[in-house]
């Protein structure tokens, strides 16, 4: 990373005109919060300029053009005065002042827990929001003799390694690929990018001045690769080795982990603790369509993109209309002679004008020079991307239109996205009707786009096919109406085996019980992390820690890793060789999860998705606000475990 802390800022040395030019790119709510923080003048937040969260989709939160100009004028006066004073160190604001800024930028009052949570997440309270506590008192010899095996060198695996390295605990990361990055290494299809704002999709200890508002796959791949190098993790990574399985020995409290390298040679590692960081979206799922092996042309999953293939002049079929398809189809359409998109269920897409654009130099200047601007920018994006949308997904049992939305707020979100469809597709009325989902918004992952997807579907050389596929033939696809669609290339944008947690590894806990058999079609874990019967096994991005609208997977992994480190601290400082989650604690927690899932859009009975198992239970997603997961994972309660 370019700075020791991304939230440090450089002194302002530019002249007035250069500062004025940078301020043309200012976000008014963020700038007002930063000015109040810089000057200590809270009256800036008590005037006529107030935000309206009902209009938060424009990121200026309803602040008018004239008011934005007034904010820029105030900022120019404050920043030039700060420059002329020599940019002196600033005194921290007290909790009451920070609370008032929070109230302004969110448009609502908050309790003390919320204030503590949000202050920590945006690092007003600490330079490392999820840093370690208490490991310095544990003897180094004890930590060196305790060995942890981490499966996977993706985002969560690198995070776990970083924290273990900080704590001085011995660890080995096992990675099946030849490089780090996980999903950002696997998914190299054209147009691949993150659907969280880049400035919240980052480690708390490795803030970065992102080049794009929603960064593309190459940028994210390089970010994680750079983190692995900069934080000294590479010597601990065993590349091109795959974990076949692991077995727990009750007498010794040791996990024996079986590995296989790229040549098929097997070996073993012993571990006092085993951390699975394989994620939920790492095993591509091909559709169960008759004749799939009969197609004679190139055919591959989007996560296994054939980079050697030239699509110029080709007729390409893309099966699926989820996030991957939405991103790759516009890129493929720019090369192919024709693209056929086979849709089973249309997605809800939240409009974001900056989805494919670079961050202007003026915004970089603001982030790097205006005191506290980066922090408040992170905060606003974190709020809007997570807690701010939660109300739109919460079910109101009195709402009369449950078949299309789950509440008045959910209906307003639906109207916003339908307006976007109509605006982008114009006079293509049949396509508009085809593009409007039948299920409530937030019933499935809310996609993000700048309208490119909808505009691409209106192209003459792109055809949206909603006729169900009957079978795949040697030349293409036959639909149920009897139409044969001949194509040269077939792309499966059909998702992953997300419910197969830790698959295909064979994990055997106490009594040799296989975790796959134990879970079956109904994976459950306490806090998504620990499972009764499997001591010292920890899952990151485990059951019910996926997201639909609230936050990023990095947030959940940061919380999860902090919880795992709390578990390891309990073991090391008390001389235990294992801890195991209590069954009653696990069961009571999952009852709360199941009840919560019924209160949100993705748990609605009329929503079919990969989030649910065959019985209709949501196995993937967190049903509450981010605050609740942060609160539950912040400390590790010894009473939740059996120790030996």
N, C-alpha and C positions, 0 to 999 in steps of 0.2 A: 504494500500500500504506500501511497506517496507521502503520507504523514503518519506520525505516531498515533494520532487520533484524527479521524475525519472531521470531528466536531471542533478541532482547533480552527482558528481563522487567521488569515494573514493581515498584516497592517494595511490600511488604506493609504495609498500614495498617489492615486490618480487625481487628475484635475476635476473641476466641477462638471465639465461636459462629459467626461468619461463616466463619472458616477451617474449622471443623469441618463446616459445611454444604457447603462446596466439596469437602472431602475425601470426602464420601459418593459422589462420582462418580469417584474415583481408580481408575486401572488399577494393580493391585498390583505387577506386574513393573516397570512404568514408574516408579512411585513409589519402589520400593526402589532402583532404579538411580539415580534423581535424589537420593534421600537419601544414598546412598553418595558420590555426586559432591559434594553440598552439604557434608557433614560430614567427608568423607575417611575415615569409619569403614567399612572393608571387612568388618568382622565382621558387619555387617548382612546380608551376602550369604552368610555361612558357617554360618548356623544351620539350623533345621528347615524354614524356609520356602524351598522350591525349586520351580522351575517344571518342568512336564512338557509337552514339546512335542507329545506324542501327543494332548494335550487343548487345543491352541492355538486351536482353532476358537471357543472361548468368550472369547478375548482375555485372560482372567485366567490362562490357561496352567496350569490345574489347581490353582491356589492356592485353598484352601477358604474358605468364608464366614468362619469363625472366624479364619483367618490373615489374610484381608483386613481384618478389624476390627483385628487387631494392627498391621498396616501403617499403618492410618489413625491409630491411637493414637501410634505412633512418629513419624509425619509431623507430627501436631499439636504434639508436644513440640519437634521440631526447627524447625518453621516459626515457632512463637511465640517461640522463643529467638532465631532469626535476625531476626525483626521487632524484638524488644526490643533487639537490638544495633544497630538502625538500618539493617539490610539492607546491610552493608558489601560492597565488592567482594570477589570470591572468587578465591583463587589457583587456577590451573589444575592439574588432576591430572596426574601423570606418566604415561608410557606403560604402565608395569606395572599401575598402578591401573586405568586405562581398560581394559586388556586383561582384568583380572579381572571388571570389570563386564560387558564383552562376553561373557565366558564364562558368567556367570550368566544373562544375559537371553536368550542363544541356547541354553543348555543343552549347549554343546559347546566343545571346544578348537579354536583357530584358529591358522593359520600367520601369519607376519608380513605376507604379501601381503593376506590377508583383513582383518587388523586395519587396515592402511593404507587399504584400500578403504572399509571401513565407517566409519572415522573421518572420511574425506573426505566421503563421501556424506551423513552426518549433521552435517557441518560442525563437528566438534570441532577439526579442524586448520585450518580457514579459514572466513571468512564467505561465501565464494563457491566452492562445491565445484569448479566447472568453469571458473574464471576464467582470464584470459589471462596468458601469460608471455612476456616478451621483445619485445613490440612497441614498447616505449618507446625502444628503441635504433635503430629504423628511422626515417629522416628523414621528417618530415611531408609534404614535397613528393613523396616516393616513394609514400607511402600515398594521397595525394590523387589522384595520376595513375593509380592502379590502380582500376578500376571493376568492381564485382560486380553481376550481375543475379540476383535471387532470384525464383523462380517460386512464388507462393503466400504469402498472409499468414495462414496458419493457425499452429498451435502451433510448428512447426519453422521456418517462414519468419520469424516474429517473433523467435524465438530467434537465428537466424543474423544478422538485422538488428541485434539488440542487441549481439552480440559484435563485429560489424564496426564499429558505432558506437563501442564501447569502444576498439577498436584504432585508430580514426581513418581507416578505409578507406572510400572512397566506394562507395555502393551504392544500388540502386533495387529495390524490391519491386514486382512486378507481380501484381495481384490481380483476378480476373475478377468478383468480387462488389463491392458498394458498401460493404462493411464487413469487418473482420478476423474471424478466428475459425475458419476452415476447417470441419472437421466439426462443430464446436459452433455454427456459424452455419447450415450446411446442414440439419442434423438437428434440426428443431423439432417433431417429432411429440409427442403427449401422453405424458408419463412418461419422456421421454428423460433419462438420467443416466449418469454415469461408473460403470464397474464396478471401478475401483481406489479404495482409500481416498483421500478428498480430501486428506488430509495428506501423501500422497506423490505426488499428481498435481498438481505445482506446480513452477515454475522454482526453481532453487537460489538465484537472485538476487531472487526475489519471493515469499517465503514469505507465507502468508495464514492468517488465523484463520477457517477455513471454517465456514459456518453449518450444514452438513449433513455427516454422516459420508461419504456418497456423493453428491456434489453434482449437482443437476439442471442441465439444459442452459442455462436462463437465467442461472444463477449462473456457470457456466463461460464462457459467451459474454461476460458482463460482465467477468469476470476478465481474459480476453485483450484485450478492448477497452480496459480500464483500463491494462493493461501497455503496449499500443501508444501510449497517450497519455502515461503517466507517464515512459516511457523515451525519449520524443521521436522515435518512429519514423514517425509519420503523415506528416510532410513528405516522407519518402522513399518513400511508397507511391503507386503509380499505380493507382488504383481503376478498376473497370469496364473493364479491359483484359485481354484473354486472349492468352497466348502461343501462336501457331500453330506456331512452329518456331524452330530455331536452327541455324546452320551455322558450322563452324569453319574458319578460314583458316590453313593451316600456315605460310605465309610471315610473317604478322604476329602469329600467336598470338592472334587476336581472334575471339570469337564474335559473329556478327551475329544478333540476336534479333528475330524478326518478331512484331509485335503487331497486334491488331484490337480496336477499342473497341466500345462497345455500339451504335454507329451503323453499324458495318461499315467504318469508316475504318481503314486500315492505316498502320503506321509501323514504324520500326526503332530498336533500341538496340544500341550496341556494348559488349561486356563482355570484360574480361581473364579473368574467371572466371564460370561459370554454375552456380548452385546450384538444383537442383530440390527444392522443398519441397511438392510436391503431394500427398504421402501415398499410401497404398495404398487408401483407402476413400473415394474422391472421385467415382467414376463409377458411378452406380446401375446395377444389373443387373436387367433384367426377365426373367422366366422364359420359356423357349422352349416355350410351350404353344400348341397349335393354336387359332385363333380369338381370340387375345388382343385384336385390334382390333375384334371384333364386339360386345363388351359395350357397352350403350347408357347405362349409368349412369356416375357419377364413378369413375375408376380412376386410381390414382397410386402411386408408390413411396414408402416411408416417409420417405426422405430428401428428398422433394419434397412434403411434406405440404400439403394444401389447407386452410389455416387459415380460409378463409371458409366452409367446409362445416359445417353443423349436423347432427350425427349423431343428434340426438334422434329416437327412434321409428324409426330406420332399421335395416334388416337388413344387417349388414356381414360381408363375407368378408375374412379375413386369411390370406394365403398365406405360409407360413414360420413356423418356431418357433425362430429364433435370438434374439440379444440384443435386436434392435429389437422383435420381436413380443412377447417376454417383458415388455418394458417398456410397450408401448402397449396391448396387449389388455386389461389390467385397467382402464385409463382409458377405452377405447372401450366396454367392457362397462357402465360406469357411466352411459353416455348412450344407447347403442343399445337397440333392442328385443330384438335377438338378434345374437350374434356366432358366426360359424362359423370355426374355426381349422383350416386345412388343413396337416397335418403329414406330412412325408416322413421326417424323422429327429428323434427327441427329443433335447434337449440335456441334458448333465450340469450340474446347478446346485448350487453350493456355498452352504450356508445361512449367512446373515449377518443376525442379528436387527436390526441398526441400518441396514439398507440404505435404508430410506425415512424415517428419522427425523432430526429436527433435533438438533444438538449442544446439550446442556443448558448453561445458564448456568454451572453448577458446573464443567464441563469447560473452558469458555472461561476461567474464573478460574484454574484450574490451569495452563493453557497460558500465560497471560499474567503469572502472578505467581510460580509455583514455579520457582526456579532449575533450569535444565537439563531441566525436565519436557517442554517442547516438543521438544527434541532427542531425548530417549530415546523419546518417543512416536513421533516420525518413524522412529526406528531400528527399533523393534519392528514397526511396520506395514510398513516397507520389507522387513524380514527375513521376516516371515510371508507377505507378498504375493509375494515373489520367491524368495530362496534357501531359505526354510524349506519350500516346497512342491516344490522341485525333485526331492528324493528320491522323492516320490510319483509322478513322471512317468518315472523312469529304469527302463529295461528290465532285468530279471533273466533271462538266457537259460535258467536252470534252473527258473524258475517254471512249474508245470505247466498253468496255466489261461490261456494267452496269448489265448484267444479272448474273454475278458471282462475281463482285467486283465493288466498286464505285470510285476507284482512283488507281494510280500506287502504292501508299503506302498501300492501302487496299489489292491490289493484292500481294504485298510482304508479308504481314501478312498471307494471304491465303496460299501462297507457304510454309511459315514457318510451318504452322499447318498441311498441307498435308504431308510434309516431316516427321513430328512427327507421323502421322497416319501410314505411310508406315514403318517407323522405328520400331514402336511397334508391328505392326501386321504381319510384315515379309512376308511370302509366302502366307498368307491368302488373296489372291487377291480379291475374291468375297466380303469378309468382308470389305476390304479397300474401294471398290467402294460404299458399303452400308454406310460406316461411313463418307463419304465426303458430307457435306451439299451442297444443291443446291443454297442457298441464300448467299449474301455477308457477309463476316466476320463482326462482330459487329452489324448485323441486329437484333440479339437477344443477351441476356446476354452472354458475353464471359466467358465460364467456365474455371476452372483451374485444372490441374491434372499433375501427374508425370508419366503418361503412364499406370497406374494401370487399368483404365477403359478399354482401348483398349486391353491390355493383357488379362484381364478377359474375354472379348468377344471371345477370341480365345481358351478358355478352352473347353475340350470335354464335360464337364457337364454344359456348358452355351450355350444357343441357342438364337440368335437374330432373332426375327420374324418381318418381315416388311409387311407381308400380313395383310391388314386391318381387324380389329375385326368386325365380323358380329353381334354377340350377346354373352352374357354370359349365360352359362347353369348351371345346378345344379352341374356338375362335373368339369367345367372349362370354356374354351373359344372356340368358333367356329369362324374361320376366313372366309373371303369372298370366298376363293377358296374351301371351304367345308371341311377343316381339323379341326378336334376336338382335342384340347389340354387339356387333363385332368391334373389337378393340385390339390394339397392339401391346398395351401394357396395362397391368392391373395392380392397383395400390390398395392395400387393406388398412384403412384408418379406423380400425375397429377396437381400439382400446387394449386393456390388459387384464390378466387374471388377478384382479385387485384383491379378491377375498381369499386368495391362497397365500396367506401370510407365511413368510419364511420358506415358501415353496421354491424349489423342490428339495430342500434340505430335510434330512431325517433327524429330528431332534427328539432324543429320548431322555425323559426326566426320571424322577423317582420310580423305582420298580420297573424301569425299562419302558414306561408308557410313552408311546409315540404322540407327539404334539398334534400331528395332522389328524390322527384318529380321535384324539381328545377333543379337538375343535370341530372336526367335520365341516359342516356348512355354517357353523355358528361361532366364529372366533370371538373370544372375549378376553379382556385383560383388565387388571386394576390400573386405572389412569392410562390405559393403553400400553403399559410398560411391563408389569410383572404378572405372572400366572401361577396360581397354586399348583404345587406338585413339580415345579421347575425352579429349584433354588438357584439364586445367582444368575438367572437368565433375565436379560432386559431387552425389551423391544423398543426401538425408536420408529416413529411413524406407524405405530401398532394399531390394533382395533379401536375404532371410534376416535381417532385423532386426525382424520382427514378433514378437509374444509370444503364448503360449498360457496360461501360468500365471505366468511369471516377470517381475515388475516392471511398469513402465508405459512407454508410448511416449515420455514425456518423458525418462525416464532414457536411453533409446537415442538420442534426439535430442541431449541434452546431451553424451553421449559422442561422437556423430557430428560435432557442430558443433565440439567441441574438436579433433577430428582434422582437420577441414577448415581450421580456423584454423592448425593446425600446418603444413599443406600450403602455405597462403598465406604463412606466415612464411618457409618455405624459399625460396619464389619471390622475395619482396621483399628479404630480407637477402642474397641471393646474385646478384641481378640477372638471374635467369632469366625468360623470358617464358612458359614452360609446363613443366608436369610431366605425365608419363603413366605410369600403373601398368604395371609389367613383366608380360608375359604369364605367365612362369613363376611369379612370386609369386602372381598371381591364381589360376592353375590349382592350385597346391599348397594354397592356402587353401581353395578350393572342394572339394577332395578331403577335407579335414578336416571341412568343414561336412557333406558328404554322409555321411561315416562317422558323425558325431555324430548326424545325424537318424535313423539306424537304431537308435540306442540309447535313443530316447525314445518315449513313447506315440503322439505325433502322426506318427511315422514308421512305425508298425506296419502291416504289409501289409493287415490287415483293416479299416483306417480309410480311408474315402473322405471327402475334404474339399477345399475350395477352396485349401488349403495346397499341394496337390500338382498337378503338371502332368499331361499325358496319359500320360507315361511313369512316373508314380508318384513322381517326385522332389519333395521338399519344397522349394519355391522361396521361401517366405514367411518361415519362422520361424527364430529363433536357437535352436540345439539345446543350448547349454551354460548354465552358471551365469552370472549377471550379472557376477561377478568377472572372467570370461574376456573379456567384451566391454570392460569398463572397462580391463583390463590391455592389451589389444591396441590400443585407441584412445587411450591416455593420451599416447603420444609418436608422432611421425611419423618413420619411418626413411628417410633419403634413399636408402638402398640399394634400396628397393622401387620406385624410379622411374627413368625416363629423363628427363633435363632438356634443354631447348634454349633 
